């Protein structure tokens, strides 16, 4: 019987370096950083900043997909660090946590977990955009 492995997977014992990535049922968002931003700036300035940040996050997510396709994991680690820092600064807690989980997957060379966690990061971004939009309408 042929073993089904990818270039990404390393040959290891079944239970080496097992890490459980805990995911909550409810996605996390912290409105406090956005409240501070909107309190410190005019509404127009704050909206421009938020739009630039969300656009930059979208660009970095696209870069992660390109990195995965090219198997350029060093670039993916760098992008995850950026996503995590920016997401933490504006209260996108779920994105920050998930970007950290992607870093763990990359460091462990776990391709299956990486793809699943990358999909979770994309869902977290969609959730973040919705939450930011809802925050702006309050």
C-alpha positions in Angstrom: 0.0 0.0 0.0 1.4 3.4 -1.0 1.8 6.1 1.7 -0.1 9.3 1.0 2.2 12.1 1.9 2.8 15.6 0.6 6.1 17.4 0.1 5.2 19.5 3.2 4.8 16.5 5.6 7.8 15.2 7.4 8.1 11.6 8.3 7.4 11.4 12.1 5.9 9.2 14.7 2.2 9.6 15.0 2.3 11.5 18.3 5.4 13.6 17.9 4.9 17.3 18.6 1.1 17.1 18.9 -0.4 20.6 19.7 -4.0 21.2 20.3 -5.2 24.5 18.8 -8.2 25.5 20.9 -11.0 27.3 19.0 -13.9 28.9 20.8 -17.4 28.4 19.3 -17.9 32.2 19.3 -15.5 34.3 17.3 -13.8 37.0 19.4 -13.8 40.8 18.8 -12.7 43.5 21.2 -14.4 46.8 20.4 -12.3 48.9 22.9 -9.4 49.7 20.4 -11.9 50.9 17.8 -13.8 52.9 20.5 -10.5 54.7 21.4 -9.7 55.3 17.7 -13.1 56.9 17.0 -12.8 58.9 20.2 -9.4 60.3 19.3 -10.0 61.0 15.7 -12.7 62.6 13.6 -15.2 60.0 12.2 -13.8 60.5 8.7 -10.2 60.0 9.8 -11.0 57.0 11.9 -13.0 55.4 9.1 -10.0 55.9 6.7 -7.6 54.3 9.1 -9.9 51.3 9.6 -10.4 50.9 5.9 -6.6 51.0 5.3 -6.1 48.5 8.0 -8.7 46.1 6.6 -7.3 46.5 3.1 -3.8 45.7 4.4 -5.1 42.6 6.2 -6.8 41.5 3.0 -3.6 41.9 1.1 -1.7 39.9 3.6 -4.3 37.2 3.5 -3.8 37.0 -0.3 -0.1 36.8 0.3 -0.6 33.9 2.7 -2.5 32.0 -0.1 0.3 32.8 -2.6 2.9 31.7 -0.1 1.0 28.4 0.5 0.8 27.8 -3.3 4.5 28.5 -3.7 5.3 26.6 -0.5 7.2 29.7 0.7 6.7 29.2 4.4 9.2 31.8 5.5 7.1 34.5 3.8 4.0 33.0 5.4 5.6 33.3 8.9 6.4 36.9 8.3 2.9 37.7 7.1 1.4 35.9 10.1 3.4 38.1 12.4 2.2 41.2 10.7 -1.4 40.1 10.7 -1.2 39.1 14.4 0.3 42.5 15.4 -2.2 44.6 13.4 -5.2 42.5 14.4 -4.3 42.8 18.1 -3.9 46.6 17.8 -7.5 47.1 16.5 -9.3 44.5 18.5 -9.6 41.7 15.9 -8.9 39.1 18.6 -9.9 36.0 16.6 -7.7 37.0 13.7 -4.7 37.5 16.0 -5.2 34.1 17.7 -5.7 32.3 14.4 -2.6 33.9 12.9 -0.7 32.6 15.9 -2.1 29.1 15.3 -0.9 29.3 11.6 2.6 30.1 12.9 2.4 27.0 15.0 1.3 24.9 12.0 4.1 26.3 9.9 6.8 25.6 12.5 5.5 22.1 12.8 5.3 21.5 9.1 1.8 20.4 9.4 0.2 20.9 6.0 -3.3 19.6 6.8 -3.6 21.8 9.9 -2.1 24.7 8.0 -4.8 24.6 5.3 -7.6 24.2 7.8 -6.3 27.0 10.0 -5.8 29.3 7.0 -9.4 28.7 6.1 -10.3 29.7 9.7 -8.3 32.9 9.4 -10.2 33.8 6.3 -13.5 33.2 8.1 -12.2 35.3 11.0 -11.4 38.1 8.6 -14.9 38.0 7.2 -16.3 38.1 10.7 -14.0 41.0 11.6 -15.2 43.0 8.6 -18.8 42.4 9.7 -18.1 43.4 13.3 -16.2 46.5 12.3 -19.1 47.5 10.0 -21.6 46.8 12.8 -19.5 48.9 15.2 -19.5 51.8 12.8 -23.3 51.7 12.7 -23.7 52.0 16.5 
